[in-house]
Amino acid sequence: MFPLLKYRFQKYIKWPMQRAKKGYSDSDLWNIKDWFMENVSKMLIELSTRNAGYPGTDDYPTDESWKADLKKYGLMAREIYEIDFWDGESVYHPEKLEEYEKLKKDFFDWFVKYFEDLWD
């Protein structure tokens, strides 16, 4: 009984208070990769619906092309976050690693290139 109460206290009181105070919680530190990809995914998808500007480069000559790629890379970040190398029977699937590494490279190449353009 007490472990459940402790967990609920942490989940509903302690961790939200930590996020409000310092921007992240102890539980976020357990897996920064998942925390980052989950949050960046949500942010890019939302930015694709309300962005007020675009880079204006050869890659993105229009607002529509920029918004389409914000959504595309937001969904890609979500896919990276959701890839599961284990199935329900605790069997490891190394063939998924190649897909994961390609998605990760494509996402971060784009993210680094357009990092300064990610604003509303």
N, C-alpha and C positions, 0 to 999 in steps of 0.2 A: 504494500500500500504506500509506504513512504517513498520508494523510488519513483512511483507514478506522480505523487504530489510534487516531488522535487523537480521532475521533468516538466510538469505543467507550469510550475512557478518560473522555471528558466525560460520556457517557450513563450509564455504569455506576459511575463513581467520583466524578468531580468534582461533577456536578449533584446526585446524592443526598446527598453530604456538605454541599453548600451548603444544601439543603433541611433537613437535620438541624440545621445550625448557625443559619440565619437564617430558615427557614420558606419560602423560595422559592429558585429557582436563576436563573442567568443566562438559561437557555433559557425560563424562565417570563416573564421580562421582555420577550421578543421579541413576545409577544402576550398582554397582560394580560387582554384581553376573553375570549379562548378559555380561558385558565387559570382565570379566575374562574367562567365559566359551567359549565365542565366540573366543577369542584370543588363549586360550590354545588349543582349538579344531584345529584351523588352524595350530598352531605350531606343535602339535603332528602328524598330518597328513603329514605335510611337512617333519618332522624329520624321519618319516617312509620311506621316499623315498631317504634320503641322509645321514642317520646315518652311522658313521664310526666304531662304536663299539657296544657292548652289555654287559649286566651284567655278563654273564658266570656263572649263578647260576643254580640250579636244575630246576627252573621255566623257565629259558631261556638258554638252552645249546647251541643254535645256533643263528646266526645273523638273520635268517629267522623268527624264532619264536618271537624274540624281535620286529622286524619290523612289523610283523602281529599284535602284541598286541598294538604297538604304534598307528597303524591305527585304530584298534578296539576301543581303549579308546579315540582316537581323535573323532571318529564318535559318541561314547557314549557322550562325552562332548557336541557335537553339538546337539544331541538329547535332552539332559538336557536343553540346551539353548532354543531349539525350542518348548518344551512342552508348550502347551497353555491350560490353565484351563478354558478358555472362548471360546464359539463358536461365530459365527457371529451375533447371536441374544442376546448377553450379558447374556447367561445362564452359570452359574458356574458348572463345572463338577468335583466334589470332588473325583470321582473314579480315576481320573488321578493322584491324589496326591500319592497314594500307588506306582504306577509305577515310578513316579518322585523320591520318597524317596528311592526306591530300586536302581534305576540308580545312584542317587547321592552317596549313600553309597558305591556301588561297585566301582564307579569311584574314589572317594576320598580314599578308602582303598588302591587301587592300586597306586594312585598318591603319597600318603604319603610313601608307602613301597619303591617305586622306584624313589623318588624325586631326589636323588643324582645321579641317572643314566641317567637323562634327559639332555644329552649334545650331541653335534655333534663331 
